[in-house]
Amino acid sequence: MAERATIPAQPRDILGKKVKRLRQQGILPANIYGRHLDSTAVQVDEREFIRIIKRSGVRSMFELAVEGEPEPRYVLVRRLDREGGTGDFIHIDFYQVDLSRPIQTNVSLVLEGESPAVRDWNGTLLQMMDTVSVRCLPLDIPGPIPVDLSVLTDFDISITVGDLHVPESVEIQNDPSIPIATVNAPRIRLKAVEELEDEVEGEEGEGEDGEAGEGEDGDEASGDGAEGEE
């Protein structure tokens, strides 16, 4: 089970277009919703929220400690609006989970260790996935799943979803055969292999010509001998 960060929040009574004043004060408006729950308006400190999600990852489950409530709420960030789509944060939607019901969510992958194919053979590491989809009870959501790069000892090896290790209570939803990481050979190595293949093909071609030539000479010699006998 992953360690959960706590996000402090306060009830919000400023609604509609007036929330612009909150943003000017460094406060983010937010809403909490969930299964069979009425939407609740809250607000969080923008700098504190950014610090927490940078440390824990935005896909983690959090304990939302709303001022005045006796217990924290277990929530996921389901929507995070930005100004113009890529600018400053302007609104958060928190989804409060039911701890007794399995949910499906995304979990980050974190690369660990060093690939010998990169270190020793000057290959280029390629990461094809940075998250996987998992299904489990909310309190069983794992933290970032490690991907051990030390197994990438050559260019024909890939790490797939099926190679990941998660607790038995967690079910990965992605196809086990999907590659996560591999190492590409450097261009100079690829060029050398191509040149070697061309050289081998050339030698094989010369051998075939030579054998055919010997056969022709032999036939001519036999013919000369036959004429001599006559």
Secondary structure, 3 states (H helix, E strand, C coil): CCCCCEEEEEECCCCHHHHHHHHHCCEEEEEEEECCEEEEEEEEEHHHHHHHHHHHCCCCEEEEEECCCCCCEEEEEEEEEEHHHCCCEEEEEEEECCCCCCEEEEEEEEEECCCHHHHCCCCEEEECCCEEEEEECHHHCCCCEEEEHHHCCCCCCEEEHHHCCCCCCCEECCCCCCEEEEEECCHHHHHHHHHHHHHHHHHHHHHHHHHHHHHHHHHHHHHHHHHHHC
